[in-house]
Amino acid sequence: MTENVIIKDINCKGINVVDLVKHILNKKCNNIYTQKMENKHIIVSADFFDDMRNRPVNMSLLLDYDESTIYEVKLEIHQDENDLIDYSMDLKLYYYENLDIYKAIQEIRAENDTPKTVRIYKLMYNSYPIKGTYSFNLKNCKLIFHTLNIKERTEPLTEQIVAFDVKLKSNNMQEARAKAYNIVSDFVSYLSLLLDVCFYDPQSIYRNFVRLSYDSHYQRIIAQERYRTAFIDNELELVVKDNLNGLATYKDVIKGENFDNGVISIANPDKSDVKFIEKYGNTKHIEEVFEKHRLEKVPKNQTVYCDEIKEEIFVLGQEIFIPKCIRDYFRGIEELDDKIRKSFRNCSRLYNKSTIIGMNESSLQIALLVASVESLAKTEGTSFSQFVQK
């Protein structure tokens, strides 16, 4: 019985495919077999053992390539007669976590990457913002976060804008923005678990607003109007609808240009393997802003720390204090074993998501909180109840 994952026709422009193949195979395979074909293709194959579902399984990897293109990558698992487990989904997950060609290409190209600084925005709701500017030296980047346009109100559901500036190495600005978005998404998940505060992605929608106004006779009236939600970053002179396709400079907005720009992906509902990807708008002015941006330009606001991690449940309307051990917390996460770190990341993501959804769906919040604990229990091979009791 055999299960396989097949990836076809990978463009490797600017990459030495021979080095790429060695980069991938040397991670898992002790013995590698190479054969040159008449059509000038090279076939590389290797057999190896690795763990899947906590048991060793026999696997093989085959690559068909020449000096410019990988034509086929085939990953197979060989099962004996008594092994009736369906490994199809496990094999796909294994490929993308351990032998991902695209990730390997990025690792090789990273040698020629240049430093870039990108800003990612997150929202939170509370009467008080996170006060101060906090910096971190992470493994693959430097990160600073602080609150924009600070406003305090007695209303617990007051929207606060938090800016995360990430300095990292990348081949181009589009790639830098994508990398920074993923880094910040994980960072705020861990931060949410530490502070018991949820972080949202900004999403622009049309909302109804009620405000007091005056008619032509200067009589006070109540007016209902509908506006699109967004906010202004006065530091970088940007208008923000969302992190990906909804950034625009002041000048472009005033001109009515490029308020929507980026990349869209359209899938064919009848053919799930067919996707249409298209760029639209012009991101040139956004890229110019980030090219000039530096971590040193971020305002250094006075930090507000507390001595220990608070054990009490956070209630909207309270002030937020950053524990003094916050850098040790993130350093500890980076030093975790890969398997445990992935489980903790999944736990943190589910926790943050549960606090977001919990405002409207308390029962769903409980379900996600249970799932977040189960993701940790899975690393120890125990059930939810056993893990909680322990």
ZIBELRA-V526332 format. One record per run of one state. SS is the DSSP state (a for helix, b for strand, c for the rest). FROM is the first residue (numbers start at 1). TO is the last residue. Records with the same first field share a line. If there is no record, write none. Layout:
BEGIN
SS: FROM-TO  FROM-TO
END
This chain:
BEGIN
c: 1-1  12-16  29-32  37-41  53-54  66-68  79-87  99-100  113-113  126-129  131-133  138-141  149-158  171-172  196-199  201-205  215-219  229-230  234-237  241-246  256-261  269-270  281-283  293-294  298-304  307-319  321-321  324-325  335-337  358-361  381-383  390-390
b: 2-11  33-36  42-52  55-65  69-78  114-125  130-130  134-137  142-148  159-170  200-200  206-214  220-228  231-233  238-240  247-249  262-268  271-280  305-306  320-320  322-323
a: 17-28  88-98  101-112  173-195  250-255  284-292  295-297  326-334  338-357  362-380  384-389
END
